[in-house]
């Protein structure tokens, strides 16, 4: 692995979204780690949190009700103070994650378009 690559941790239960984002971000030179469930996300985070440059966090993993606020709080109370971007197609879910400690938000279909703004 290139030591200069930034690591993106994508927590998303829609496999088509994961495939698309992973491919596009890897083409841009990022290492992308994906978790399709919250349990996998917790396990991976416990081992690799020091490697993460940014977390893209879906609001609903799985399902269509917001359920990742406790996961976000776990990241924060575990000492992760890096970027966490809420990514949902529901504005209210994004705002709820922002209020719970995310550093930014965007709609899923805008992630690549707004990518550079997440690093400012």
C-alpha positions in Angstrom: 0.0 0.0 0.0 1.2 3.5 -0.8 2.0 5.3 2.5 0.6 8.5 1.0 -2.9 7.2 0.3 -5.6 8.6 2.5 -7.9 6.1 4.0 -11.7 6.4 3.6 -13.9 4.3 5.8 -17.3 3.9 4.1 -20.2 2.6 6.3 -23.0 1.9 3.9 -25.4 -1.1 3.6 -26.3 -0.6 -0.1 -23.7 -2.7 -2.0 -24.2 -0.8 -5.3 -23.4 2.5 -3.6 -20.3 0.8 -2.0 -19.1 -0.6 -5.3 -19.5 2.7 -7.1 -17.9 4.9 -4.4 -15.1 2.4 -3.9 -14.2 2.3 -7.6 -14.4 6.1 -8.0 -12.4 6.9 -4.9 -9.8 4.3 -5.6 -9.4 5.7 -9.1 -8.7 9.0 -7.4 -5.9 7.4 -5.3 -7.7 6.7 -2.0 -7.7 3.5 0.0 -11.4 2.6 0.7 -12.5 0.3 3.4 -16.2 -0.6 3.5 -18.4 -2.0 6.1 -21.9 -3.1 5.2 -23.0 -3.5 8.8 -22.6 -1.6 12.0 -21.0 -4.7 13.7 -18.3 -4.9 11.0 -17.8 -1.2 11.3 -17.2 -1.4 15.1 -14.8 -4.3 14.7 -12.8 -2.6 11.9 -12.7 0.7 13.7 -11.4 -0.9 16.9 -8.3 -2.2 15.0 -7.7 0.5 12.5 -9.0 3.8 13.8 -5.6 5.4 13.7 -5.4 4.9 10.0 -8.6 6.7 9.1 -8.6 10.0 7.4 -12.3 10.3 6.9 -15.5 8.3 7.6 -18.5 8.4 5.3 -21.4 7.3 7.5 -24.8 6.4 6.1 -27.6 7.3 8.5 -29.5 3.9 8.1 -27.4 0.8 8.3 -29.4 -1.2 7.6 -32.9 -0.1 6.8 -34.7 3.2 6.2 -34.8 4.6 9.8 -31.9 6.5 11.2 -29.9 4.2 13.5 -26.2 5.1 13.3 -26.1 7.9 15.8 -24.9 5.5 18.5 -22.2 4.3 16.1 -21.1 7.9 15.6 -21.0 8.6 19.3 -18.9 5.4 19.7 -16.4 6.8 17.3 -16.2 10.1 19.1 -16.0 8.6 22.6 -13.3 6.2 21.4 -11.1 9.2 20.6 -11.7 9.7 16.9 -11.8 13.4 16.2 -11.4 13.2 12.5 -13.8 14.0 9.7 -17.1 12.1 9.7 -19.4 13.0 6.8 -23.1 12.0 7.1 -24.3 10.6 3.8 -28.0 10.1 3.4 -30.7 11.0 0.9 -32.8 12.3 3.8 -32.0 15.8 4.8 -33.3 15.4 8.4 -31.2 12.3 8.9 -28.1 14.2 7.8 -28.9 17.0 10.1 -29.4 14.6 13.0 -26.0 13.1 12.4 -24.5 16.5 12.2 -26.0 17.4 15.5 -24.7 14.2 17.0 -21.1 15.0 16.0 -20.5 14.6 12.3 -18.3 17.3 10.8 -20.3 17.6 7.6 -23.0 16.1 5.4 -24.2 15.6 1.9 -26.7 13.6 -0.1 -25.4 10.3 -1.5 -25.6 11.4 -5.1 -23.4 14.4 -4.3 -20.5 12.7 -2.6 -18.1 12.7 -5.6 -19.2 16.2 -6.7 -18.5 17.7 -3.2 -15.5 15.5 -2.4 -12.9 18.2 -2.3 -15.0 20.3 0.1 -14.8 17.6 2.8 -11.0 18.2 3.2 -11.1 22.0 3.8 
